[in-house]
Amino acid sequence: MKFIGLISGGKDSFFNIYHCLSQGHELVALGNLYPQQSDEIDSFMFQTVGHDIIEYYSQCLDVPLYRQPILGKSSNQDLEYSITENDEIEDLYSLLSTIKENHPDIAGVSCGAILSHYQRTRVENVCDRLGLTSLTYLWQRDQYDLMQEMCQNQLDARIIKVAAIGLTKNHLGKSITELFPTLVKLNQMYEVHICGEGGEFETIVLDCPFFQTKKLAIIDQEIVEHSSDVYYLKIKVELVDKEPTEFVAIESLPLLESEFEDIAESCPDPDLTLSGLSIGEDVKITPETNVVSTPTTLYISNLTSTKTTAQEQTLDIFEQLQTILSTNKLSFNDIQHITLLLPDMSLFAKVNEIYGTNFQKLYLPPSRICVETKNIPSIQLSCIVLKKIQPKSGIHIRSRSYWGPQNIGPYSQSVVNTQESYKTATLSGQIPLVPANMTLTNKQPIQFDSALALQHLFRVKNLVNVKNFASAICFITDESYVPVVSSCWDQAVGTKNLVIVKVSGLPRGARVEWGGLSYEDITGMYDDDSDEEEKENNTPSLSVLDEFEESYVTKIGKGSFTVATLFTSNAELVKKIDQINGYRQLICKPSVYIHTNSDYLPVYNVFNPKGVMYKYAIILKIETQ
């Protein structure tokens, strides 16, 4: 795609442009915001030191440069940005709007964010408003590896500002290659960010591999004391000729980390004898709508519609949802997670368009799993709604990177529910997309696809720092994949808490999709064992769980929240789950469906974590007060 390079003059903005070019994108223009009256202002968003040499970069890259003064302040300092009058982000919006008017075929914006959610979400906000894609190929990179990569690729970036322990005015003007060993040492001693992500230092780029015939040379410099222990350089530069060089692309990062590469290599081959187990399964079930209210959560299950078209069904279902939410004094903003079932994946675009209108104004829409199951006569929707959602947290990453797939739909990768003694995070379904270009892996074996999609799920749960799996579900489109995904899960997590199901289709024609619920206990300073014993004594009787052939039970927050994954082929035993107060999800094929007051997930076949087939899987979520 054609893109705008947002530049500050620093190493990150230029190195991200290098990665954009290496991914095959075309640089069309540069954009820069600069301070009106001084050399350095305290912006939460933009590097301004060294702004007076920015004009030269247009000649180094032979593309037009668009500049605009920073008129606003850092008025809105919330992590997730919303339109705010007199904020510096509105200056960014104005700048990018001007560039897009002059270059209407631009589709992307290069942003050098590495760790800053604050910076990333603001660029994403502006991009969304302008119909552009944020390109952040440095996002979540290991800082040691990234700085080493910059040095090895001959990025000539000089230190132009210092503001951290161990860095003095004597370091000003040094190249990042010269300072790299010092930064590594300071990181070990004082946890100084190697790439300066904590504001420890800033840089100015004099040359980089994609400057074709010109580079910059410093001809004069002056050290300025900005404040106590904070110094920066005022520099003068000139353009000088450089030997023309052929562009050499940076290689993309390996798709799999070493851990998941080992997992993929260790997985068995698909078991072709399992293929076709679901042939002839064409029974369709319309379950009754079910609403379960717990002290912290409202579970709304099995919303369906008798309308004719997909659009009509979607509108009808969301009207039903709105009525239930309003009755319970809740809103769409309180929804944590949605499971969306389609009778045919070809309906996805039409459904998603209407679906998105209900969440387009939310900075953190619900996480989502979407699959095709031909065992339903209409679209079906179930959701988890939080009664105590504040402070709302999670991740909704809309930028393209190497880290993981961007969310191009109206859903978040994860939404976190924080209670007094625990946190839970719903994890959106992950398919094996190549993050850098958002395409499915091309002709890779299913072992690779399974490991990549699971790696995406791990990265999401780790980024929200809710790292333990309470339950997980793996959707596959062919039963022969069962031993593959079973082995993949066992190596990454252990044989527990997983339901493997065969469905008729997944988004984009993927073969595997992973989703789940993770948790983290919150331990207070004065917590002791007596608190745990008291909570255990208040746990409701769950003796029925012992009757199931297999049960995986996780007690969270000293037993205040219990998640159980159960397997059985005994229909009479399934009927007993109505005895348990709380959320109940029944997973089975329609031909063996039993009416219970539960959330129903119709599938072709059900397997436990070890790959053993059962008629039924059940997921329970039980709260204790």
C-alpha positions as CSV (number, residue, x, y, z in Angstrom):
1,M,0.0,0.0,0.0
2,K,1.0,3.6,-0.4
3,F,1.8,5.2,2.9
4,I,2.7,8.4,4.8
5,G,5.9,8.3,6.9
6,L,5.3,10.1,10.2
7,I,8.7,11.4,11.2
8,S,10.2,13.1,14.3
9,G,13.7,12.8,13.0
10,G,14.4,10.0,15.5
11,K,15.6,6.5,14.9
12,D,12.2,4.7,15.5
13,S,10.2,6.7,13.0
14,F,12.9,6.1,10.3
15,F,13.5,2.4,11.1
16,N,9.8,1.7,10.9
17,I,9.7,3.3,7.5
18,Y,12.6,1.0,6.5
19,H,10.4,-2.0,7.6
20,C,7.4,-0.6,5.7
21,L,9.5,-0.4,2.5
22,S,10.8,-3.9,3.2
23,Q,7.2,-5.2,3.4
24,G,6.6,-3.8,-0.1
25,H,4.8,-0.6,0.8
26,E,5.4,2.6,-1.1
27,L,6.5,5.8,0.6
28,V,4.5,8.7,-0.9
29,A,5.0,11.5,1.6
30,L,6.4,12.5,5.0
31,G,4.5,14.2,7.8
32,N,5.9,16.1,10.8
33,L,4.5,18.2,13.7
34,Y,6.8,20.8,15.2
35,P,6.6,23.3,18.1
36,Q,5.7,26.8,17.4
37,Q,8.0,28.8,19.7
38,S,10.8,26.7,21.1
39,D,13.2,23.9,20.3
40,E,11.8,21.4,22.9
41,I,8.3,21.2,24.4
42,D,7.0,18.7,26.9
43,S,4.7,16.7,24.5
44,F,3.3,13.4,25.7
45,M,3.2,12.3,22.0
46,F,5.8,13.9,19.8
47,Q,9.6,14.3,19.8
48,T,10.3,18.0,19.0
49,V,14.0,18.4,19.7
50,G,15.9,18.7,16.4
51,H,12.8,19.8,14.6
52,D,14.7,22.5,12.7
53,I,16.5,20.0,10.4
54,I,13.3,18.1,9.4
55,E,13.1,19.9,6.1
56,Y,16.2,18.2,4.8
57,Y,14.6,14.7,4.9
58,S,12.4,15.5,1.9
59,Q,15.5,15.8,-0.2
60,C,17.1,12.7,1.3
61,L,14.0,10.6,0.3
62,D,12.8,12.5,-2.7
63,V,9.2,12.7,-1.5
64,P,7.2,15.8,-0.4
65,L,7.2,16.8,3.3
66,Y,4.1,18.2,5.0
67,R,4.6,20.1,8.3
68,Q,2.2,21.7,10.7
69,P,2.7,23.4,14.1
70,I,1.6,21.8,17.3
71,L,-1.2,24.1,18.5
72,G,-2.9,21.9,21.1
73,K,-1.7,20.5,24.4
74,S,-1.7,16.9,25.8
75,S,-5.2,17.7,27.1
76,N,-6.5,14.2,26.9
77,Q,-4.1,11.9,28.8
78,D,-6.4,8.8,29.0
79,L,-4.8,5.7,27.6
80,E,-7.5,5.4,24.9
81,Y,-8.0,8.7,23.1
82,S,-11.3,10.2,22.1
83,I,-11.7,13.5,20.1
84,T,-10.8,16.4,22.4
85,E,-10.8,20.0,21.5
86,N,-7.4,21.8,21.7
87,D,-5.5,18.5,21.9
88,E,-2.3,17.9,20.0
89,I,-3.8,14.8,18.4
90,E,-6.2,17.0,16.6
91,D,-3.2,18.6,15.0
92,L,-2.1,15.2,13.8
93,Y,-5.6,14.7,12.4
94,S,-5.4,18.0,10.6
95,L,-1.9,17.1,9.2
96,L,-2.9,13.7,7.9
97,S,-6.1,15.1,6.5
98,T,-4.1,17.6,4.4
99,I,-1.7,14.9,3.1
100,K,-4.6,12.6,2.2
101,E,-6.3,15.4,0.3
102,N,-3.2,15.8,-1.8
103,H,-2.5,12.1,-2.1
104,P,-6.0,10.4,-2.1
105,D,-4.5,7.0,-2.9
106,I,-2.6,6.8,0.4
107,A,-3.8,3.9,2.5
108,G,-1.3,3.6,5.4
109,V,0.6,5.6,8.0
110,S,4.0,4.6,9.4
111,C,4.3,5.0,13.2
112,G,7.5,4.1,15.2
113,A,5.7,3.0,18.4
114,I,7.6,0.2,20.2
115,L,5.9,-0.2,23.6
116,S,3.7,2.9,24.0
117,H,0.0,2.1,24.0
118,Y,-0.5,5.8,24.5
119,Q,1.2,6.6,21.2
120,R,-0.2,3.6,19.3
121,T,-3.9,4.2,20.2
122,R,-3.7,7.9,19.2
123,V,-2.3,7.1,15.8
124,E,-4.9,4.4,15.4
125,N,-7.7,6.8,16.4
126,V,-6.7,9.3,13.7
127,C,-6.2,6.5,11.1
128,D,-9.6,5.1,11.8
129,R,-11.2,8.5,11.3
130,L,-9.4,8.9,8.0
131,G,-9.8,5.3,6.7
132,L,-6.1,4.5,6.9
133,T,-4.1,1.7,8.4
134,S,-1.5,2.2,11.0
135,L,1.8,0.4,10.2
136,T,3.8,-0.3,13.4
137,Y,6.4,-2.9,12.6
138,L,8.5,-2.1,15.7
139,W,5.5,-2.8,18.0
140,Q,6.4,-5.1,21.0
141,R,9.8,-5.8,19.7
142,D,12.5,-6.9,22.2
143,Q,14.5,-3.7,22.7
144,Y,17.9,-5.3,22.8
145,D,17.2,-7.1,19.5
146,L,15.7,-4.0,17.9
147,M,18.6,-1.7,18.8
148,Q,21.1,-4.3,17.7
149,E,19.2,-4.6,14.4
150,M,19.3,-0.8,13.9
151,C,23.0,-0.8,14.5
152,Q,23.7,-3.8,12.2
153,N,21.7,-2.1,9.4
154,Q,23.8,1.0,9.6
155,L,21.2,3.4,10.9
156,D,23.3,6.5,11.7
157,A,21.3,8.0,14.5
158,R,22.9,10.4,17.0
159,I,21.9,11.0,20.6
160,I,20.4,14.5,20.7
161,K,18.7,14.5,24.2
162,V,19.5,12.7,27.5
163,A,17.1,12.5,30.5
164,A,18.0,9.4,32.5
165,I,20.3,8.2,35.2
166,G,23.7,7.2,33.8
167,L,23.3,9.4,30.7
168,T,25.0,12.8,30.7
169,K,25.7,15.7,28.3
170,N,28.9,13.9,27.4
171,H,26.8,11.3,25.5
172,L,25.2,13.9,23.3
173,G,26.2,13.5,19.6
174,K,27.3,9.9,20.0
175,S,25.8,7.4,17.6
176,I,23.5,4.6,18.8
177,T,26.2,2.1,17.7
178,E,28.7,3.8,20.0
179,L,26.3,4.0,22.9
180,F,24.8,0.6,22.6
181,P,27.1,-1.1,25.1
182,T,26.5,1.7,27.6
183,L,22.7,1.4,27.2
184,V,22.9,-2.4,27.7
185,K,24.9,-1.8,30.9
186,L,22.5,0.9,32.2
187,N,19.5,-1.4,31.5
188,Q,21.1,-4.1,33.6
189,M,21.9,-1.7,36.4
190,Y,18.9,0.7,36.4
191,E,16.4,-0.8,34.0
192,V,17.0,2.0,31.6
193,H,15.1,1.2,28.3
194,I,17.7,0.3,25.7
195,C,15.6,2.0,23.0
196,G,14.8,4.9,25.1
197,E,11.1,4.0,25.5
198,G,11.0,5.5,28.9
199,G,12.0,8.9,27.6
200,E,15.6,8.3,28.6
201,F,17.1,9.7,25.4
202,E,16.1,10.9,21.9
203,T,17.9,10.7,18.6
204,I,18.3,12.4,15.2
205,V,18.9,10.4,12.0
206,L,21.7,11.5,9.7
207,D,21.7,8.5,7.3
208,C,19.9,5.2,6.8
209,P,20.0,2.5,4.1
210,F,17.1,3.9,2.1
211,F,18.6,7.4,1.7
212,Q,19.6,7.0,-1.9
213,T,22.0,9.8,-2.8
214,K,22.0,12.3,0.1
215,K,22.6,12.2,3.8
216,L,23.1,14.8,6.6
217,A,26.3,15.9,8.2
218,I,26.5,18.0,11.4
219,I,28.3,21.2,10.9
220,D,27.7,22.9,14.2
221,Q,26.2,22.0,17.6
222,E,25.4,23.6,21.0
223,I,24.5,21.8,24.3
224,V,21.4,23.3,25.9
225,E,20.4,22.5,29.5
226,H,16.6,22.0,29.4
227,S,16.2,21.3,33.1
228,S,18.1,19.5,35.9
229,D,19.9,16.5,34.4
230,V,18.2,17.0,31.0
231,Y,20.3,18.2,28.1
232,Y,19.8,18.4,24.4
233,L,21.7,19.5,21.3
234,K,20.9,22.4,19.0
235,I,22.5,21.3,15.7
236,K,23.0,22.7,12.3
237,V,23.4,20.2,9.4
238,E,24.0,20.2,5.7
239,L,23.1,17.9,2.9
240,V,26.1,15.9,1.5
241,D,26.3,13.4,-1.3
242,K,26.5,9.7,-0.5
243,E,27.4,6.8,-2.8
244,P,24.2,5.5,-4.4
245,T,23.2,2.2,-3.0
246,E,20.7,-0.5,-4.0
247,F,17.8,-0.9,-1.6
248,V,18.2,-4.1,0.5
249,A,15.0,-5.1,2.4
250,I,15.1,-6.2,6.0
251,E,14.0,-9.7,6.4
252,S,10.7,-10.2,8.2
253,L,10.9,-11.7,11.7
254,P,10.4,-15.5,11.9
255,L,6.7,-16.2,12.2
256,L,7.2,-18.6,15.1
257,E,9.2,-18.0,18.3
258,S,11.6,-20.8,19.1
259,E,9.2,-22.3,21.6
260,F,6.3,-22.5,19.2
261,E,8.6,-23.6,16.3
262,D,9.6,-26.5,18.5
263,I,6.0,-27.3,19.3
264,A,5.1,-27.3,15.6
265,E,8.0,-29.6,14.8
266,S,7.0,-32.0,17.6
267,C,3.4,-32.3,16.7
268,P,2.3,-35.6,15.1
269,D,0.9,-35.8,11.5
270,P,-2.9,-35.5,11.0
271,D,-4.8,-38.7,11.5
272,L,-6.6,-39.2,8.2
273,T,-8.6,-42.1,9.6
274,L,-10.6,-39.5,11.7
275,S,-11.7,-37.5,8.6
276,G,-15.4,-37.7,7.7
277,L,-16.7,-38.6,11.1
278,S,-19.4,-35.9,10.8
279,I,-20.7,-36.7,7.3
280,G,-24.5,-36.8,7.3
281,E,-24.9,-34.7,10.4
282,D,-27.5,-32.2,9.1
283,V,-29.9,-31.8,12.1
284,K,-30.6,-28.1,13.0
285,I,-31.5,-26.9,16.5
286,T,-32.9,-23.6,17.6
287,P,-32.2,-23.3,21.3
288,E,-34.2,-21.1,23.6
289,T,-32.8,-17.8,24.7
290,N,-31.3,-18.1,28.1
291,V,-30.3,-15.3,30.6
292,V,-28.3,-16.0,33.7
293,S,-27.5,-13.3,36.2
294,T,-24.7,-13.6,38.7
295,P,-23.4,-11.0,41.2
296,T,-20.9,-9.6,38.7
297,T,-22.0,-10.8,35.3
298,L,-25.0,-11.2,33.0
299,Y,-24.8,-14.1,30.5
300,I,-27.1,-13.8,27.5
301,S,-27.3,-16.9,25.4
302,N,-28.8,-18.2,22.2
303,L,-30.2,-15.0,20.6
304,T,-31.7,-16.1,17.2
305,S,-34.1,-14.7,14.7
306,T,-36.9,-16.0,12.5
307,K,-36.3,-13.1,10.0
308,T,-35.5,-14.0,6.4
309,T,-32.2,-12.3,5.4
310,A,-28.9,-12.1,7.2
311,Q,-29.2,-8.4,7.6
312,E,-32.7,-8.7,9.0
313,Q,-31.6,-11.4,11.4
314,T,-28.7,-9.4,12.7
315,L,-30.8,-6.3,13.2
316,D,-33.5,-8.3,15.0
317,I,-30.9,-10.0,17.3
318,F,-29.3,-6.7,18.3
319,E,-32.8,-5.3,19.1
320,Q,-33.4,-8.3,21.4
321,L,-30.0,-7.7,22.9
322,Q,-30.7,-4.0,23.5
323,T,-34.0,-4.9,25.2
324,I,-32.3,-7.4,27.6
325,L,-29.5,-4.9,28.4
326,S,-31.9,-2.0,29.0
327,T,-34.0,-4.2,31.3
328,N,-30.9,-4.9,33.4
329,K,-29.7,-1.3,33.2
330,L,-26.7,-2.2,31.1
331,S,-25.4,-1.1,27.7
332,F,-23.4,-2.3,24.8
333,N,-20.3,-0.8,26.4
334,D,-20.7,-3.3,29.3
335,I,-20.3,-6.4,27.0
336,Q,-17.1,-8.2,27.6
337,H,-17.3,-11.0,24.9
338,I,-19.5,-12.2,22.1
339,T,-19.8,-15.6,20.4
340,L,-21.2,-15.2,16.9
341,L,-22.4,-18.3,15.0
342,L,-23.1,-18.1,11.3
343,P,-24.9,-20.8,9.3
344,D,-22.7,-19.8,6.3
345,M,-19.4,-17.8,6.5
346,S,-20.3,-16.1,3.2
347,L,-22.7,-14.0,5.3
348,F,-19.8,-12.6,7.3
349,A,-19.4,-9.3,5.5
350,K,-23.1,-8.4,5.6
351,V,-23.5,-9.4,9.3
352,N,-20.2,-7.7,10.3
353,E,-21.3,-4.4,8.8
354,I,-24.4,-4.2,10.9
355,Y,-22.6,-5.8,13.9
356,G,-20.0,-3.0,13.8
357,T,-22.5,-0.2,13.9
358,N,-23.3,-1.1,17.5
359,F,-19.7,-0.8,18.7
360,Q,-18.1,1.7,16.3
361,K,-18.0,4.5,19.0
362,L,-16.5,2.2,21.7
363,Y,-12.7,2.4,22.2
364,L,-12.8,-1.1,23.6
365,P,-15.5,-3.2,21.9
366,P,-16.1,-6.8,23.1
367,S,-13.8,-9.6,22.3
368,R,-15.3,-12.1,19.9
369,I,-15.2,-15.6,18.5
370,C,-16.9,-16.1,15.1
371,V,-17.3,-19.5,13.5
372,E,-19.6,-21.2,10.9
373,T,-21.8,-24.0,12.0
374,K,-24.3,-25.3,9.5
375,N,-26.4,-26.8,12.3
376,I,-28.3,-23.6,13.0
377,P,-31.2,-22.2,11.0
378,S,-30.3,-18.6,11.6
379,I,-27.5,-16.4,13.0
380,Q,-27.0,-17.0,16.7
381,L,-25.3,-14.7,19.3
382,S,-24.4,-15.2,22.9
383,C,-22.5,-12.7,25.1
384,I,-21.0,-12.0,28.5
385,V,-21.9,-8.7,30.0
386,L,-20.1,-7.2,33.0
387,K,-22.1,-5.5,35.7
388,K,-18.9,-4.0,37.2
389,I,-16.8,-3.2,34.2
390,Q,-15.0,-0.1,35.5
391,P,-12.2,0.5,35.1
392,K,-12.5,-1.0,31.6
393,S,-9.3,-2.5,30.3
394,G,-8.0,-4.8,27.5
395,I,-6.4,-4.4,24.1
396,H,-7.8,-3.3,20.8
397,I,-4.8,-3.2,18.5
398,R,-5.7,-2.0,15.0
399,S,-2.1,-1.5,13.7
400,R,-0.2,-3.9,11.4
401,S,2.9,-5.3,12.9
402,Y,4.9,-8.5,13.4
403,W,3.5,-9.0,16.9
404,G,0.1,-10.4,16.0
405,P,-2.9,-9.9,13.7
406,Q,-4.5,-6.5,13.8
407,N,-8.2,-6.2,14.5
408,I,-9.8,-5.2,11.3
409,G,-13.3,-6.0,12.7
410,P,-15.2,-4.2,15.4
411,Y,-13.8,-6.3,18.3
412,S,-10.9,-6.2,20.8
413,Q,-8.3,-8.9,21.1
414,S,-9.1,-9.1,24.8
415,V,-11.3,-7.4,27.4
416,V,-10.4,-7.8,31.1
417,N,-12.8,-8.2,34.0
418,T,-11.2,-7.0,37.3
419,Q,-12.8,-8.1,40.6
420,E,-11.5,-7.8,44.1
421,S,-9.6,-11.2,44.2
422,Y,-9.1,-12.0,40.5
423,K,-9.0,-10.9,36.9
424,T,-10.3,-12.7,33.9
425,A,-9.6,-11.9,30.3
426,T,-11.7,-13.1,27.4
427,L,-9.5,-13.9,24.4
428,S,-10.8,-13.4,20.8
429,G,-10.5,-16.3,18.4
430,Q,-7.1,-16.4,16.7
431,I,-6.5,-17.9,13.3
432,P,-3.0,-18.4,11.6
433,L,-2.7,-15.0,9.9
434,V,0.7,-13.6,9.0
435,P,0.7,-10.4,11.1
436,A,2.8,-8.3,8.7
437,N,0.5,-8.6,5.8
438,M,-2.7,-10.1,7.3
439,T,-2.8,-13.1,4.9
440,L,-3.2,-16.8,5.9
441,T,0.0,-18.8,6.0
442,N,0.5,-20.1,2.5
443,K,0.5,-23.9,2.1
444,Q,2.1,-24.5,5.6
445,P,1.3,-27.8,7.3
446,I,-1.5,-27.9,9.9
447,Q,1.1,-28.3,12.6
448,F,2.6,-24.8,11.7
449,D,-0.9,-23.2,11.4
450,S,-1.9,-24.6,14.8
451,A,1.2,-23.4,16.5
452,L,1.0,-19.9,14.9
453,A,-2.6,-19.4,15.9
454,L,-1.9,-20.5,19.4
455,Q,1.1,-18.2,19.6
456,H,-1.2,-15.3,18.7
457,L,-3.5,-16.3,21.6
458,F,-0.5,-16.5,24.0
459,R,0.7,-13.1,23.0
460,V,-2.7,-11.5,23.6
461,K,-3.1,-13.0,27.1
462,N,0.5,-12.1,28.0
463,L,0.1,-8.5,26.8
464,V,-2.9,-8.0,29.1
465,N,-0.9,-9.7,31.8
466,V,-3.7,-12.3,32.6
467,K,-1.6,-15.4,31.9
468,N,-3.3,-18.6,33.2
469,F,-5.8,-20.5,31.2
470,A,-9.1,-21.2,32.9
471,S,-10.7,-22.7,29.7
472,A,-9.9,-22.8,26.0
473,I,-11.6,-24.0,22.9
474,C,-10.0,-25.1,19.6
475,F,-12.1,-25.0,16.5
476,I,-11.0,-27.2,13.6
477,T,-12.5,-27.9,10.1
478,D,-11.3,-31.5,9.8
479,E,-11.2,-34.2,12.5
480,S,-7.8,-35.4,11.2
481,Y,-6.3,-32.3,12.9
482,V,-7.3,-33.5,16.4
483,P,-4.0,-35.2,17.3
484,V,-2.1,-32.1,16.0
485,V,-4.0,-29.5,18.1
486,S,-4.1,-31.8,21.1
487,S,-0.3,-32.2,21.0
488,C,0.1,-28.4,20.4
489,W,-1.9,-27.6,23.5
490,D,-0.3,-30.2,25.7
491,Q,3.2,-29.0,24.9
492,A,2.3,-25.3,25.4
493,V,-0.1,-25.6,28.4
494,G,-0.5,-29.2,29.6
495,T,-3.4,-31.6,29.2
496,K,-6.2,-29.6,30.8
497,N,-9.1,-27.2,30.3
498,L,-9.3,-27.6,26.5
499,V,-12.3,-28.5,24.3
500,I,-11.6,-29.5,20.7
501,V,-14.6,-29.2,18.3
502,K,-15.1,-29.7,14.6
503,V,-17.1,-27.0,12.8
504,S,-18.0,-26.5,9.2
505,G,-16.0,-23.2,8.6
506,L,-13.8,-20.5,10.1
507,P,-13.1,-16.9,9.1
508,R,-11.1,-16.5,5.8
509,G,-11.1,-20.3,5.3
510,A,-8.7,-21.0,8.1
511,R,-8.3,-24.6,9.3
512,V,-7.9,-23.8,13.0
513,E,-8.9,-21.2,15.5
514,W,-8.1,-20.9,19.2
515,G,-10.0,-18.9,21.8
516,G,-10.4,-18.9,25.5
517,L,-10.6,-17.4,29.0
518,S,-7.5,-16.6,31.1
519,Y,-7.2,-15.5,34.7
520,E,-4.9,-14.1,37.3
521,D,-5.4,-14.2,41.0
522,I,-5.1,-10.9,42.9
523,T,-3.3,-11.3,46.2
524,G,-3.6,-8.6,48.8
525,M,-0.9,-7.6,51.2
526,Y,-2.8,-8.9,54.2
527,D,-4.3,-12.0,52.6
528,D,-3.8,-15.3,54.5
529,D,-4.9,-18.9,54.5
530,S,-7.9,-18.2,56.7
531,D,-9.4,-16.1,53.9
532,E,-9.0,-19.0,51.5
533,E,-10.5,-21.5,54.0
534,E,-13.5,-19.3,54.5
535,K,-14.1,-19.0,50.8
536,E,-13.8,-22.7,50.3
537,N,-16.4,-23.3,53.0
538,N,-18.8,-21.0,51.1
539,T,-18.3,-22.9,47.8
540,P,-21.6,-24.4,46.6
541,S,-21.8,-28.2,46.4
542,L,-20.3,-29.3,43.1
543,S,-20.4,-33.1,43.8
544,V,-22.1,-33.6,40.5
545,L,-18.8,-32.8,38.8
546,D,-17.3,-36.0,40.1
547,E,-19.9,-38.0,38.2
548,F,-18.5,-36.9,34.8
549,E,-16.0,-39.1,33.0
550,E,-13.5,-36.2,32.9
551,S,-13.6,-32.9,34.7
552,Y,-11.0,-30.1,34.8
553,V,-11.8,-27.6,37.6
554,T,-10.1,-24.3,38.1
555,K,-10.8,-22.3,41.3
556,I,-10.0,-18.6,40.9
557,G,-9.7,-15.8,43.5
558,K,-9.6,-18.1,46.5
559,G,-12.6,-20.0,45.2
560,S,-14.8,-17.0,44.5
561,F,-15.0,-18.0,40.8
562,T,-14.9,-21.5,39.5
563,V,-14.5,-22.6,35.9
564,A,-15.1,-26.3,35.1
565,T,-14.6,-28.1,31.8
566,L,-16.5,-31.4,31.7
567,F,-16.8,-34.3,29.3
568,T,-19.4,-37.1,29.1
569,S,-21.3,-39.3,26.7
570,N,-24.1,-39.9,29.3
571,A,-27.2,-37.9,28.3
572,E,-28.8,-38.3,31.8
573,L,-25.8,-36.8,33.4
574,V,-26.0,-33.7,31.2
575,K,-29.5,-33.0,32.5
576,K,-28.0,-32.5,36.0
577,I,-26.1,-29.4,35.1
578,D,-29.3,-27.4,35.6
579,Q,-28.8,-28.1,39.3
580,I,-25.7,-25.9,39.3
581,N,-26.2,-22.1,39.7
582,G,-24.2,-20.1,37.2
583,Y,-23.3,-20.1,33.5
584,R,-23.6,-23.3,31.7
585,Q,-22.4,-23.9,28.1
586,L,-23.4,-27.2,26.3
587,I,-21.3,-28.2,23.4
588,C,-22.5,-31.1,21.2
589,K,-23.9,-32.0,17.8
590,P,-27.6,-31.4,17.3
591,S,-28.6,-35.0,16.9
592,V,-27.7,-35.7,20.6
593,Y,-28.9,-32.2,21.9
594,I,-30.6,-32.2,25.3
595,H,-32.6,-29.2,26.4
596,T,-31.0,-27.5,29.3
597,N,-30.9,-23.9,30.5
598,S,-27.6,-23.3,28.9
599,D,-25.7,-21.6,26.2
600,Y,-25.7,-24.0,23.3
601,L,-22.8,-24.3,20.9
602,P,-23.7,-26.7,18.0
603,V,-20.7,-28.5,16.5
604,Y,-20.1,-31.7,14.5
605,N,-17.9,-33.5,17.0
606,V,-16.4,-33.0,20.5
607,F,-13.0,-34.1,21.8
608,N,-11.2,-33.7,25.1
609,P,-7.6,-32.3,25.5
610,K,-6.2,-35.8,24.8
611,G,-8.1,-36.2,21.6
612,V,-10.7,-38.6,22.9
613,M,-14.2,-38.2,21.4
614,Y,-17.2,-37.6,23.7
615,K,-20.8,-36.7,22.9
616,Y,-20.8,-33.7,25.2
617,A,-18.5,-31.1,26.6
618,I,-19.8,-28.6,29.2
619,I,-18.2,-25.4,30.4
620,L,-19.4,-24.0,33.8
621,K,-18.7,-20.6,35.4
622,I,-19.8,-20.4,39.0
623,E,-19.5,-17.5,41.4
624,T,-19.4,-17.7,45.1
625,Q,-20.1,-14.7,47.3
